[in-house]
Amino acid sequence: MLQIFYTTATPEEYQRMGKNFPFPVPDSCPNPECLVKVPPQKHSFYKRNAIDANFSGRILIRRYYCKHCGKTISYLPTFCLPYFQYTVEAIFTALCHILNSNYSLRSCLKLLKYLGWAPSHLQFYVRRFLNNLNRIKVGLRQLIPGTRLPPDNQDKR
Ligand SMILES: [Zn+2]
């Protein structure tokens, strides 16, 4: 299972620290079907890509293993999105350019030249974002109670 932990480190700083990064240390199993009050054991690392405007490289992801439920828990830094090699910042910037600033697809790709995306790549993120708006709203309401979001009947942009 994946856990996301908050860090102010940039991908470059995170990579530079390697195994010396102060990874979170769980004091109990985060698996909702287990939750045993025994710290999961360190279970090595795996490498994944992280790409944004200023960084492109492999970073280490800390894993733990719970011997009670047999689950492996991976800790992703906040700048990573699960299953996406581009960082939150890269994808957020792209979505802002095309949805908020109303740039055309072509001018948006020009602004994001450093990412080397094809039009279909950018359209994929836009589709994923718009198709998940309801989930995103639910998440935002849980994270920021009382937050005001645009009404559902408005243009998705
Ligand atoms: Zn467990």
Backbone and ligand atoms as CSV (ligand in chain L), in Angstrom:
chain,resi,resn,atom,element,x,y,z
A,1,MET,N,N,0.838,-1.185,0.000
A,1,MET,CA,C,0.000,0.000,0.000
A,1,MET,C,C,0.879,1.242,0.000
A,2,LEU,N,N,0.290,2.346,-0.470
A,2,LEU,CA,C,1.035,3.598,-0.577
A,2,LEU,C,C,0.613,4.580,0.508
A,3,GLN,N,N,1.582,5.232,1.083
A,3,GLN,CA,C,1.329,6.330,2.010
A,3,GLN,C,C,2.076,7.539,1.456
A,4,ILE,N,N,1.466,8.698,1.541
A,4,ILE,CA,C,2.135,9.911,1.075
A,4,ILE,C,C,2.522,10.713,2.301
A,5,PHE,N,N,3.768,11.138,2.367
A,5,PHE,CA,C,4.200,11.932,3.520
A,5,PHE,C,C,4.615,13.321,3.071
A,6,TYR,N,N,4.362,14.300,3.949
A,6,TYR,CA,C,4.655,15.691,3.648
A,6,TYR,C,C,6.146,15.962,3.773
A,7,THR,N,N,6.693,16.627,2.776
A,7,THR,CA,C,8.074,17.092,2.864
A,7,THR,C,C,8.192,18.407,2.107
A,8,THR,N,N,9.067,19.271,2.589
A,8,THR,CA,C,9.333,20.522,1.872
A,8,THR,C,C,10.539,20.345,0.949
A,9,ALA,N,N,11.175,19.176,1.003
A,9,ALA,CA,C,12.356,18.929,0.162
A,9,ALA,C,C,11.963,18.928,-1.309
A,10,THR,N,N,12.837,19.477,-2.138
A,10,THR,CA,C,12.618,19.406,-3.582
A,10,THR,C,C,13.054,18.009,-4.037
A,11,PRO,N,N,12.638,17.590,-5.221
A,11,PRO,CA,C,13.087,16.289,-5.711
A,11,PRO,C,C,14.621,16.178,-5.717
A,12,GLU,N,N,15.291,17.291,-6.061
A,12,GLU,CA,C,16.754,17.282,-6.104
A,12,GLU,C,C,17.350,17.063,-4.703
A,13,GLU,N,N,16.825,17.795,-3.701
A,13,GLU,CA,C,17.314,17.630,-2.328
A,13,GLU,C,C,17.031,16.213,-1.829
A,14,TYR,N,N,15.843,15.745,-2.126
A,14,TYR,CA,C,15.437,14.402,-1.700
A,14,TYR,C,C,16.393,13.362,-2.283
A,15,GLN,N,N,16.676,13.491,-3.571
A,15,GLN,CA,C,17.570,12.529,-4.218
A,15,GLN,C,C,18.980,12.608,-3.642
A,16,ARG,N,N,19.452,13.855,-3.407
A,16,ARG,CA,C,20.812,14.052,-2.904
A,16,ARG,C,C,21.000,13.358,-1.547
A,17,MET,N,N,19.961,13.378,-0.704
A,17,MET,CA,C,20.082,12.762,0.620
A,17,MET,C,C,20.028,11.233,0.555
A,18,GLY,N,N,19.465,10.708,-0.520
A,18,GLY,CA,C,19.424,9.246,-0.701
A,18,GLY,C,C,18.859,8.536,0.514
A,19,LYS,N,N,19.581,7.511,0.967
A,19,LYS,CA,C,19.104,6.707,2.109
A,19,LYS,C,C,19.165,7.472,3.428
A,20,ASN,N,N,19.859,8.631,3.436
A,20,ASN,CA,C,19.955,9.438,4.658
A,20,ASN,C,C,18.775,10.381,4.841
A,21,PHE,N,N,17.846,10.391,3.894
A,21,PHE,CA,C,16.671,11.253,4.038
A,21,PHE,C,C,15.908,10.826,5.302
A,22,PRO,N,N,15.381,11.817,6.065
A,22,PRO,CA,C,14.613,11.444,7.281
A,22,PRO,C,C,13.217,10.921,6.914
A,23,PHE,N,N,13.164,9.678,6.454
A,23,PHE,CA,C,11.892,9.068,6.058
A,23,PHE,C,C,10.990,8.913,7.281
A,24,PRO,N,N,9.669,8.951,7.072
A,24,PRO,CA,C,8.769,8.732,8.202
A,24,PRO,C,C,8.935,7.305,8.735
A,25,VAL,N,N,8.776,7.172,10.033
A,25,VAL,CA,C,8.885,5.854,10.662
A,25,VAL,C,C,7.531,5.552,11.317
A,26,PRO,N,N,6.739,4.678,10.731
A,26,PRO,CA,C,5.420,4.396,11.306
A,26,PRO,C,C,5.545,3.648,12.634
A,27,ASP,N,N,4.682,4.007,13.600
A,27,ASP,CA,C,4.715,3.283,14.875
A,27,ASP,C,C,3.649,2.193,14.940
A,28,SER,N,N,2.824,2.141,13.864
A,28,SER,CA,C,1.853,1.052,13.767
A,28,SER,C,C,1.580,0.805,12.288
A,29,CYS,N,N,0.911,-0.288,11.988
A,29,CYS,CA,C,0.637,-0.624,10.597
A,29,CYS,C,C,-0.497,0.261,10.076
A,30,PRO,N,N,-0.280,0.975,8.938
A,30,PRO,CA,C,-1.335,1.850,8.419
A,30,PRO,C,C,-2.420,1.108,7.626
A,31,ASN,N,N,-2.255,-0.194,7.415
A,31,ASN,CA,C,-3.280,-0.959,6.695
A,31,ASN,C,C,-4.572,-0.953,7.513
A,32,PRO,N,N,-5.661,-0.367,6.967
A,32,PRO,CA,C,-6.907,-0.258,7.743
A,32,PRO,C,C,-7.463,-1.609,8.208
A,33,GLU,N,N,-7.074,-2.693,7.549
A,33,GLU,CA,C,-7.560,-4.014,7.972
A,33,GLU,C,C,-6.644,-4.652,9.010
A,34,CYS,N,N,-5.579,-3.945,9.379
A,34,CYS,CA,C,-4.615,-4.501,10.331
A,34,CYS,C,C,-4.468,-3.558,11.540
A,35,LEU,N,N,-3.828,-2.409,11.318
A,35,LEU,CA,C,-3.633,-1.373,12.339
A,35,LEU,C,C,-2.946,-1.880,13.612
A,36,VAL,N,N,-2.203,-2.991,13.515
A,36,VAL,CA,C,-1.514,-3.529,14.686
A,36,VAL,C,C,-0.534,-2.482,15.224
A,37,LYS,N,N,-0.475,-2.365,16.543
A,37,LYS,CA,C,0.346,-1.328,17.188
A,37,LYS,C,C,1.807,-1.765,17.307
A,38,VAL,N,N,2.324,-2.351,16.253
A,38,VAL,CA,C,3.721,-2.775,16.207
A,38,VAL,C,C,4.335,-2.100,14.982
A,39,PRO,N,N,5.495,-1.418,15.159
A,39,PRO,CA,C,6.099,-0.744,14.003
A,39,PRO,C,C,6.429,-1.733,12.890
A,40,PRO,N,N,6.008,-1.455,11.648
A,40,PRO,CA,C,6.408,-2.311,10.534
A,40,PRO,C,C,7.938,-2.252,10.365
A,41,GLN,N,N,8.507,-3.327,9.840
A,41,GLN,CA,C,9.965,-3.399,9.677
A,41,GLN,C,C,10.399,-2.686,8.397
A,42,LYS,N,N,11.604,-2.095,8.448
A,42,LYS,CA,C,12.169,-1.522,7.222
A,42,LYS,C,C,12.284,-2.632,6.188
A,43,HIS,N,N,11.943,-2.301,4.945
A,43,HIS,CA,C,11.911,-3.331,3.910
A,43,HIS,C,C,12.547,-2.784,2.635
A,44,SER,N,N,13.752,-2.250,2.797
A,44,SER,CA,C,14.535,-1.763,1.654
A,44,SER,C,C,13.875,-0.583,0.934
A,45,PHE,N,N,14.272,-0.384,-0.296
A,45,PHE,CA,C,13.804,0.753,-1.092
A,45,PHE,C,C,13.488,0.263,-2.491
A,46,TYR,N,N,12.734,1.052,-3.214
A,46,TYR,CA,C,12.701,0.873,-4.665
A,46,TYR,C,C,12.949,2.231,-5.293
A,47,LYS,N,N,13.289,2.200,-6.572
A,47,LYS,CA,C,13.568,3.455,-7.282
A,47,LYS,C,C,12.417,3.773,-8.214
A,48,ARG,N,N,12.134,5.047,-8.333
A,48,ARG,CA,C,11.139,5.481,-9.307
A,48,ARG,C,C,11.600,6.798,-9.919
A,49,ASN,N,N,10.970,7.154,-11.028
A,49,ASN,CA,C,11.308,8.413,-11.692
A,49,ASN,C,C,10.567,9.560,-11.028
A,50,ALA,N,N,11.190,10.722,-11.075
A,50,ALA,CA,C,10.522,11.964,-10.688
A,50,ALA,C,C,11.001,13.018,-11.689
A,51,ILE,N,N,10.046,13.665,-12.349
A,51,ILE,CA,C,10.408,14.642,-13.378
A,51,ILE,C,C,9.598,15.908,-13.177
A,52,ASP,N,N,10.288,17.050,-13.119
A,52,ASP,CA,C,9.599,18.341,-13.177
A,52,ASP,C,C,10.481,19.333,-13.912
A,53,ALA,N,N,10.172,20.625,-13.773
A,53,ALA,CA,C,10.890,21.634,-14.545
A,53,ALA,C,C,12.382,21.634,-14.256
A,54,ASN,N,N,12.763,21.357,-13.009
A,54,ASN,CA,C,14.161,21.493,-12.606
A,54,ASN,C,C,14.866,20.178,-12.328
A,55,PHE,N,N,14.156,19.084,-12.459
A,55,PHE,CA,C,14.742,17.813,-12.058
A,55,PHE,C,C,14.206,16.674,-12.905
A,56,SER,N,N,15.077,15.762,-13.210
A,56,SER,CA,C,14.652,14.537,-13.874
A,56,SER,C,C,15.609,13.448,-13.416
A,57,GLY,N,N,15.110,12.511,-12.630
A,57,GLY,CA,C,15.997,11.463,-12.142
A,57,GLY,C,C,15.265,10.402,-11.358
A,58,ARG,N,N,16.051,9.455,-10.848
A,58,ARG,CA,C,15.507,8.343,-10.058
A,58,ARG,C,C,15.631,8.698,-8.579
A,59,ILE,N,N,14.578,8.422,-7.837
A,59,ILE,CA,C,14.619,8.676,-6.390
A,59,ILE,C,C,14.284,7.386,-5.652
A,60,LEU,N,N,14.708,7.334,-4.390
A,60,LEU,CA,C,14.464,6.148,-3.572
A,60,LEU,C,C,13.134,6.272,-2.832
A,61,ILE,N,N,12.385,5.209,-2.816
A,61,ILE,CA,C,11.134,5.165,-2.059
A,61,ILE,C,C,11.302,4.155,-0.930
A,62,ARG,N,N,11.112,4.636,0.290
A,62,ARG,CA,C,11.270,3.794,1.488
A,62,ARG,C,C,10.081,2.846,1.609
A,63,ARG,N,N,10.382,1.583,1.891
A,63,ARG,CA,C,9.316,0.597,2.095
A,63,ARG,C,C,9.414,-0.021,3.481
A,64,TYR,N,N,8.264,-0.384,4.002
A,64,TYR,CA,C,8.189,-1.120,5.265
A,64,TYR,C,C,7.358,-2.371,5.026
A,65,TYR,N,N,7.523,-3.335,5.912
A,65,TYR,CA,C,6.780,-4.584,5.798
A,65,TYR,C,C,6.128,-4.890,7.147
A,66,CYS,N,N,4.841,-5.175,7.117
A,66,CYS,CA,C,4.142,-5.569,8.348
A,66,CYS,C,C,4.052,-7.091,8.368
A,67,LYS,N,N,4.707,-7.694,9.363
A,67,LYS,CA,C,4.708,-9.158,9.387
A,67,LYS,C,C,3.387,-9.719,9.899
A,68,HIS,N,N,2.517,-8.839,10.429
A,68,HIS,CA,C,1.226,-9.323,10.928
A,68,HIS,C,C,0.214,-9.507,9.801
A,69,CYS,N,N,0.178,-8.553,8.854
A,69,CYS,CA,C,-0.783,-8.680,7.745
A,69,CYS,C,C,-0.092,-9.015,6.431
A,70,GLY,N,N,1.248,-8.953,6.419
A,70,GLY,CA,C,1.987,-9.311,5.207
A,70,GLY,C,C,2.010,-8.212,4.149
A,71,LYS,N,N,1.536,-7.011,4.512
A,71,LYS,CA,C,1.505,-5.907,3.541
A,71,LYS,C,C,2.840,-5.166,3.524
A,72,THR,N,N,3.188,-4.690,2.333
A,72,THR,CA,C,4.333,-3.806,2.166
A,72,THR,C,C,3.789,-2.391,2.052
A,73,ILE,N,N,4.422,-1.456,2.750
A,73,ILE,CA,C,3.958,-0.071,2.754
A,73,ILE,C,C,5.066,0.793,2.157
A,74,SER,N,N,4.732,1.552,1.119
A,74,SER,CA,C,5.703,2.448,0.480
A,74,SER,C,C,5.366,3.881,0.845
A,75,TYR,N,N,6.395,4.659,1.133
A,75,TYR,CA,C,6.194,6.063,1.526
A,75,TYR,C,C,6.645,7.000,0.428
A,76,LEU,N,N,5.673,7.632,-0.212
A,76,LEU,CA,C,5.968,8.577,-1.297
A,76,LEU,C,C,6.041,9.994,-0.750
A,77,PRO,N,N,7.073,10.767,-1.163
A,77,PRO,CA,C,7.112,12.184,-0.766
A,77,PRO,C,C,5.999,12.953,-1.473
A,78,THR,N,N,5.531,14.048,-0.867
A,78,THR,CA,C,4.371,14.779,-1.402
A,78,THR,C,C,4.563,15.289,-2.820
A,79,PHE,N,N,5.789,15.446,-3.278
A,79,PHE,CA,C,5.940,15.967,-4.640
A,79,PHE,C,C,5.654,14.885,-5.698
A,80,CYS,N,N,5.485,13.650,-5.273
A,80,CYS,CA,C,5.188,12.555,-6.206
A,80,CYS,C,C,3.702,12.248,-6.233
A,81,LEU,N,N,3.218,11.871,-7.399
A,81,LEU,CA,C,1.857,11.351,-7.523
A,81,LEU,C,C,1.980,9.856,-7.750
A,82,PRO,N,N,1.182,9.071,-7.029
A,82,PRO,CA,C,1.264,7.629,-7.250
A,82,PRO,C,C,1.027,7.280,-8.724
A,83,TYR,N,N,1.861,6.445,-9.252
A,83,TYR,CA,C,1.778,5.920,-10.630
A,83,TYR,C,C,2.095,6.945,-11.720
A,84,PHE,N,N,2.523,8.148,-11.377
A,84,PHE,CA,C,2.904,9.134,-12.383
A,84,PHE,C,C,4.360,9.523,-12.160
A,85,GLN,N,N,5.150,9.543,-13.231
A,85,GLN,CA,C,6.552,9.911,-13.049
A,85,GLN,C,C,6.752,11.428,-13.001
A,86,TYR,N,N,5.792,12.200,-13.538
A,86,TYR,CA,C,5.903,13.656,-13.436
A,86,TYR,C,C,5.434,14.084,-12.056
A,87,THR,N,N,6.078,15.103,-11.509
A,87,THR,CA,C,5.761,15.519,-10.142
A,87,THR,C,C,4.426,16.262,-10.101
A,88,VAL,N,N,3.907,16.421,-8.898
A,88,VAL,CA,C,2.669,17.165,-8.684
A,88,VAL,C,C,2.803,18.552,-9.292
A,89,GLU,N,N,3.971,19.195,-9.068
A,89,GLU,CA,C,4.174,20.548,-9.561
A,89,GLU,C,C,4.098,20.608,-11.084
A,90,ALA,N,N,4.717,19.658,-11.763
A,90,ALA,CA,C,4.713,19.651,-13.235
A,90,ALA,C,C,3.284,19.497,-13.754
A,91,ILE,N,N,2.541,18.567,-13.197
A,91,ILE,CA,C,1.177,18.316,-13.679
A,91,ILE,C,C,0.257,19.473,-13.304
A,92,PHE,N,N,0.423,19.990,-12.087
A,92,PHE,CA,C,-0.401,21.121,-11.645
A,92,PHE,C,C,-0.143,22.345,-12.532
A,93,THR,N,N,1.121,22.629,-12.823
A,93,THR,CA,C,1.465,23.761,-13.687
A,93,THR,C,C,0.821,23.597,-15.059
A,94,ALA,N,N,0.896,22.409,-15.615
A,94,ALA,CA,C,0.301,22.154,-16.931
A,94,ALA,C,C,-1.209,22.369,-16.890
A,95,LEU,N,N,-1.862,21.836,-15.847
A,95,LEU,CA,C,-3.317,21.989,-15.744
A,95,LEU,C,C,-3.702,23.458,-15.565
A,96,CYS,N,N,-2.913,24.204,-14.794
A,96,CYS,CA,C,-3.187,25.634,-14.601
A,96,CYS,C,C,-3.077,26.369,-15.930
A,97,HIS,N,N,-2.022,26.074,-16.703
A,97,HIS,CA,C,-1.844,26.755,-17.986
A,97,HIS,C,C,-3.051,26.525,-18.890
A,98,ILE,N,N,-3.485,25.310,-18.981
A,98,ILE,CA,C,-4.510,25.008,-19.976
A,98,ILE,C,C,-5.925,25.247,-19.461
A,99,LEU,N,N,-6.177,25.051,-18.161
A,99,LEU,CA,C,-7.549,25.203,-17.648
A,99,LEU,C,C,-7.807,26.571,-17.042
A,100,ASN,N,N,-6.824,27.110,-16.369
A,100,ASN,CA,C,-7.047,28.365,-15.654
A,100,ASN,C,C,-6.659,29.574,-16.489
A,101,SER,N,N,-5.544,29.493,-17.189
A,101,SER,CA,C,-5.079,30.636,-17.981
A,101,SER,C,C,-5.625,30.603,-19.396
A,102,ASN,N,N,-6.350,29.529,-19.739
A,102,ASN,CA,C,-6.968,29.426,-21.063
A,102,ASN,C,C,-5.988,29.488,-22.225
A,103,TYR,N,N,-4.771,29.009,-22.021
A,103,TYR,CA,C,-3.826,28.918,-23.135
A,103,TYR,C,C,-4.315,27.826,-24.076
A,104,SER,N,N,-3.977,27.974,-25.349
A,104,SER,CA,C,-4.310,26.910,-26.299
A,104,SER,C,C,-3.392,25.729,-26.004
A,105,LEU,N,N,-3.766,24.593,-26.529
A,105,LEU,CA,C,-2.945,23.397,-26.343
A,105,LEU,C,C,-1.518,23.650,-26.845
A,106,ARG,N,N,-1.425,24.288,-28.011
A,106,ARG,CA,C,-0.114,24.547,-28.600
A,106,ARG,C,C,0.728,25.500,-27.737
A,107,SER,N,N,0.117,26.618,-27.263
A,107,SER,CA,C,0.932,27.547,-26.445
A,107,SER,C,C,1.279,26.911,-25.103
A,108,CYS,N,N,0.391,26.087,-24.619
A,108,CYS,CA,C,0.670,25.406,-23.351
A,108,CYS,C,C,1.876,24.469,-23.513
A,109,LEU,N,N,1.901,23.727,-24.597
A,109,LEU,CA,C,3.021,22.810,-24.839
A,109,LEU,C,C,4.326,23.587,-25.026
A,110,LYS,N,N,4.218,24.789,-25.596
A,110,LYS,CA,C,5.407,25.636,-25.752
A,110,LYS,C,C,5.945,26.046,-24.383
A,111,LEU,N,N,5.014,26.436,-23.494
A,111,LEU,CA,C,5.424,26.834,-22.142
A,111,LEU,C,C,6.028,25.661,-21.367
A,112,LEU,N,N,5.568,24.477,-21.699
A,112,LEU,CA,C,6.022,23.277,-20.981
A,112,LEU,C,C,7.064,22.501,-21.789
A,113,LYS,N,N,7.726,23.214,-22.698
A,113,LYS,CA,C,8.668,22.578,-23.622
A,113,LYS,C,C,9.659,21.668,-22.896
A,114,TYR,N,N,10.081,22.113,-21.701
A,114,TYR,CA,C,11.084,21.369,-20.934
A,114,TYR,C,C,10.608,19.965,-20.563
A,115,LEU,N,N,9.284,19.733,-20.588
A,115,LEU,CA,C,8.780,18.404,-20.248
A,115,LEU,C,C,8.765,17.468,-21.454
A,116,GLY,N,N,8.786,18.072,-22.638
A,116,GLY,CA,C,8.813,17.262,-23.857
A,116,GLY,C,C,7.550,16.459,-24.099
A,117,TRP,N,N,6.391,17.010,-23.708
A,117,TRP,CA,C,5.141,16.274,-23.855
A,117,TRP,C,C,4.576,16.415,-25.257
A,118,ALA,N,N,3.947,15.357,-25.735
A,118,ALA,CA,C,3.158,15.400,-26.964
A,118,ALA,C,C,1.778,15.941,-26.583
A,119,PRO,N,N,1.016,16.488,-27.566
A,119,PRO,CA,C,-0.327,16.981,-27.244
A,119,PRO,C,C,-1.185,15.923,-26.532
A,120,SER,N,N,-1.070,14.676,-26.952
A,120,SER,CA,C,-1.891,13.618,-26.334
A,120,SER,C,C,-1.549,13.427,-24.852
A,121,HIS,N,N,-0.294,13.671,-24.507
A,121,HIS,CA,C,0.138,13.533,-23.123
A,121,HIS,C,C,-0.571,14.572,-22.238
A,122,LEU,N,N,-0.564,15.810,-22.708
A,122,LEU,CA,C,-1.223,16.881,-21.961
A,122,LEU,C,C,-2.740,16.648,-21.898
A,123,GLN,N,N,-3.307,16.239,-23.028
A,123,GLN,CA,C,-4.748,15.970,-23.057
A,123,GLN,C,C,-5.123,14.846,-22.094
A,124,PHE,N,N,-4.246,13.878,-21.947
A,124,PHE,CA,C,-4.480,12.783,-21.006
A,124,PHE,C,C,-4.647,13.317,-19.581
A,125,TYR,N,N,-3.727,14.210,-19.165
A,125,TYR,CA,C,-3.826,14.771,-17.811
A,125,TYR,C,C,-5.092,15.612,-17.643
A,126,VAL,N,N,-5.434,16.385,-18.666
A,126,VAL,CA,C,-6.631,17.222,-18.589
A,126,VAL,C,C,-7.870,16.333,-18.450
A,127,ARG,N,N,-7.946,15.286,-19.277
A,127,ARG,CA,C,-9.084,14.350,-19.193
A,127,ARG,C,C,-9.173,13.690,-17.824
A,128,ARG,N,N,-8.024,13.212,-17.342
A,128,ARG,CA,C,-8.012,12.549,-16.022
A,128,ARG,C,C,-8.502,13.505,-14.939
A,129,PHE,N,N,-8.004,14.748,-15.006
A,129,PHE,CA,C,-8.371,15.750,-14.001
A,129,PHE,C,C,-9.875,16.033,-14.064
A,130,LEU,N,N,-10.386,16.316,-15.258
A,130,LEU,CA,C,-11.801,16.681,-15.389
A,130,LEU,C,C,-12.719,15.503,-15.050
A,131,ASN,N,N,-12.300,14.295,-15.404
A,131,ASN,CA,C,-13.120,13.122,-15.084
A,131,ASN,C,C,-13.137,12.803,-13.596
A,132,ASN,N,N,-12.184,13.337,-12.860
A,132,ASN,CA,C,-12.106,13.062,-11.420
A,132,ASN,C,C,-12.460,14.267,-10.563
A,133,LEU,N,N,-13.105,15.265,-11.167
A,133,LEU,CA,C,-13.418,16.488,-10.420
A,133,LEU,C,C,-14.190,16.213,-9.132
A,134,ASN,N,N,-15.174,15.319,-9.209
A,134,ASN,CA,C,-15.968,15.055,-7.998
A,134,ASN,C,C,-15.111,14.478,-6.881
A,135,ARG,N,N,-14.221,13.553,-7.236
A,135,ARG,CA,C,-13.324,12.976,-6.220
A,135,ARG,C,C,-12.387,14.046,-5.657
A,136,ILE,N,N,-11.907,14.910,-6.530
A,136,ILE,CA,C,-10.997,15.974,-6.100
A,136,ILE,C,C,-11.724,16.907,-5.133
A,137,LYS,N,N,-12.977,17.225,-5.465
A,137,LYS,CA,C,-13.763,18.097,-4.578
A,137,LYS,C,C,-13.965,17.441,-3.214
A,138,VAL,N,N,-14.288,16.148,-3.223
A,138,VAL,CA,C,-14.468,15.434,-1.950
A,138,VAL,C,C,-13.175,15.506,-1.135
A,139,GLY,N,N,-12.049,15.264,-1.813
A,139,GLY,CA,C,-10.751,15.314,-1.139
A,139,GLY,C,C,-10.465,16.692,-0.562
A,140,LEU,N,N,-10.758,17.734,-1.357
A,140,LEU,CA,C,-10.505,19.101,-0.883
A,140,LEU,C,C,-11.392,19.435,0.320
A,141,ARG,N,N,-12.647,18.978,0.263
A,141,ARG,CA,C,-13.556,19.260,1.394
A,141,ARG,C,C,-13.099,18.548,2.663
A,142,GLN,N,N,-12.512,17.359,2.496
A,142,GLN,CA,C,-12.015,16.640,3.675
A,142,GLN,C,C,-10.755,17.293,4.231
A,143,LEU,N,N,-9.890,17.751,3.303
A,143,LEU,CA,C,-8.630,18.361,3.746
A,143,LEU,C,C,-8.838,19.765,4.310
A,144,ILE,N,N,-9.772,20.513,3.691
A,144,ILE,CA,C,-9.981,21.906,4.091
A,144,ILE,C,C,-11.475,22.089,4.376
A,145,PRO,N,N,-11.926,21.687,5.575
A,145,PRO,CA,C,-13.356,21.811,5.885
A,145,PRO,C,C,-13.807,23.269,5.737
A,146,GLY,N,N,-14.997,23.449,5.161
A,146,GLY,CA,C,-15.533,24.793,4.999
A,146,GLY,C,C,-15.042,25.481,3.738
A,147,THR,N,N,-14.221,24.790,2.954
A,147,THR,CA,C,-13.703,25.417,1.743
A,147,THR,C,C,-14.852,25.649,0.749
A,148,ARG,N,N,-14.765,26.753,0.011
A,148,ARG,CA,C,-15.803,27.079,-0.974
A,148,ARG,C,C,-15.315,26.663,-2.355
A,149,LEU,N,N,-16.113,25.806,-3.004
A,149,LEU,CA,C,-15.759,25.324,-4.339
A,149,LEU,C,C,-16.816,25.797,-5.318
A,150,PRO,N,N,-16.446,25.903,-6.604
A,150,PRO,CA,C,-17.440,26.340,-7.590
A,150,PRO,C,C,-18.614,25.361,-7.634
A,151,PRO,N,N,-19.824,25.870,-7.939
A,151,PRO,CA,C,-20.981,24.982,-8.014
A,151,PRO,C,C,-20.814,23.948,-9.130
A,152,ASP,N,N,-21.496,22.819,-8.987
A,152,ASP,CA,C,-21.337,21.704,-9.927
A,152,ASP,C,C,-21.806,22.037,-11.341
A,153,ASN,N,N,-22.766,22.959,-11.468
A,153,ASN,CA,C,-23.327,23.203,-12.796
A,153,ASN,C,C,-22.487,24.160,-13.645
A,154,GLN,N,N,-21.348,24.625,-13.119
A,154,GLN,CA,C,-20.505,25.544,-13.882
A,154,GLN,C,C,-19.650,24.800,-14.898
A,155,ASP,N,N,-19.127,25.558,-15.871
A,155,ASP,CA,C,-18.155,25.006,-16.819
A,155,ASP,C,C,-17.056,24.323,-16.026
A,156,LYS,N,N,-16.673,23.116,-16.430
A,156,LYS,CA,C,-15.670,22.365,-15.679
A,156,LYS,C,C,-14.358,23.114,-15.529
A,157,ARG,N,N,-14.041,23.974,-16.501
A,157,ARG,CA,C,-12.789,24.739,-16.394
A,157,ARG,C,C,-12.817,25.657,-15.182
L,1,ZN,ZN,ZN,-0.288,-4.821,9.162
